[in-house]
Amino acid sequence: MSYADLRELQNALNTATDIAFALEKAPSNYEADQLVDALRRALSAAGALGAAFGATGCTEHPRGAADPLYGDKEDPLPPGYGRCLLCNDRRRRSSAQRRGSR
């Protein structure tokens, strides 16, 4: 997370708040467009905050693939598994080898 991303989020939220509290009962299209723009900037900045770890949340493979089995209710992942396909695949292979060597 960078300080610039956090600062951008705070600025966009402050701008959106200022616009929202200044709105009259029937805001003009221009005022509504300004509010939507500020909220979009805030959403974009909020998305950038977590971009350092990508979709996997993995520190080892931040830009790796997300495990398609993650969160599947029919086949839930064992404890300790996360969203990183590379790490989960390594864990699955390791546990399969241990079961096969018995």
C-alpha positions as CSV (number, residue, x, y, z in Angstrom):
1,M,0.0,0.0,0.0
2,S,1.4,3.3,-0.9
3,Y,0.9,6.6,0.9
4,A,-0.1,8.2,-2.3
5,D,-3.0,5.7,-2.8
6,L,-4.2,6.2,0.8
7,R,-4.0,10.0,0.4
8,E,-5.9,9.8,-2.9
9,L,-8.6,7.8,-1.2
10,Q,-8.9,10.2,1.7
11,N,-9.1,13.2,-0.7
12,A,-11.7,11.6,-2.9
13,L,-13.8,10.7,0.1
14,N,-13.5,14.2,1.6
15,T,-14.6,15.7,-1.8
16,A,-17.5,13.3,-2.0
17,T,-18.6,14.1,1.5
18,D,-18.4,17.9,0.9
19,I,-20.4,17.6,-2.3
20,A,-23.0,15.3,-0.6
21,F,-23.6,17.6,2.4
22,A,-23.8,20.7,0.1
23,L,-26.6,19.1,-2.1
24,E,-30.0,20.6,-2.1
25,K,-33.2,18.5,-2.1
26,A,-33.1,18.5,-5.9
27,P,-29.5,18.5,-7.0
28,S,-28.6,19.5,-10.5
29,N,-27.1,17.1,-13.1
30,Y,-23.8,18.8,-12.7
31,E,-23.8,18.3,-8.9
32,A,-24.8,14.7,-9.3
33,D,-22.0,14.2,-11.9
34,Q,-19.5,15.7,-9.5
35,L,-20.5,13.4,-6.7
36,V,-20.3,10.3,-9.0
37,D,-16.9,11.4,-10.2
38,A,-15.6,11.8,-6.6
39,L,-17.0,8.4,-5.6
40,R,-15.4,6.7,-8.7
41,R,-12.1,8.2,-7.7
42,A,-12.5,6.9,-4.2
43,L,-13.4,3.4,-5.5
44,S,-10.4,3.4,-7.8
45,A,-8.1,4.5,-5.0
46,A,-9.5,1.9,-2.6
47,G,-8.9,-0.8,-5.2
48,A,-5.3,0.3,-5.5
49,L,-4.7,-0.1,-1.8
50,G,-4.9,-3.8,-2.0
51,A,-3.2,-4.1,-5.4
52,A,0.2,-4.8,-3.8
53,F,-0.8,-8.4,-3.1
54,G,-3.0,-8.9,-6.1
55,A,-6.0,-11.2,-6.2
56,T,-4.2,-14.0,-4.3
57,G,-3.3,-12.0,-1.2
58,C,-0.1,-14.1,-1.2
59,T,3.2,-12.4,-0.3
60,E,5.2,-15.0,-2.3
61,H,3.1,-14.9,-5.4
62,P,1.3,-11.6,-5.4
63,R,0.5,-11.7,-9.1
64,G,-0.1,-15.4,-9.2
65,A,-3.3,-17.2,-10.2
66,A,-6.2,-17.4,-7.8
67,D,-7.2,-21.0,-6.8
68,P,-10.5,-21.8,-8.5
69,L,-11.4,-24.2,-5.6
70,Y,-11.1,-21.4,-3.0
71,G,-14.4,-20.8,-1.4
72,D,-16.1,-23.7,-3.1
73,K,-18.8,-24.9,-0.6
74,E,-18.8,-28.4,-2.1
75,D,-15.0,-28.8,-1.7
76,P,-13.7,-26.4,0.9
77,L,-10.0,-25.9,1.2
78,P,-8.3,-27.3,4.3
79,P,-7.2,-25.0,7.1
80,G,-4.1,-22.9,6.2
81,Y,-4.9,-22.8,2.5
82,G,-5.4,-19.4,0.9
83,R,-6.4,-18.0,-2.5
84,C,-3.0,-18.6,-4.2
85,L,-3.1,-21.4,-6.7
86,L,0.6,-21.9,-6.7
87,C,0.9,-22.3,-2.9
88,N,-2.2,-24.5,-2.7
89,D,-1.0,-26.7,-5.5
90,R,2.4,-27.1,-3.7
91,R,0.5,-28.1,-0.5
92,R,-1.8,-30.5,-2.3
93,R,1.2,-32.2,-4.0
94,S,3.1,-32.4,-0.8
95,S,0.2,-34.0,1.1
96,A,-0.4,-36.4,-1.8
97,Q,3.2,-37.5,-1.7
98,R,3.1,-38.1,2.1
99,R,-0.1,-40.2,1.7
100,G,1.5,-42.2,-1.1
101,S,4.7,-43.0,0.8
102,R,2.9,-44.6,3.7
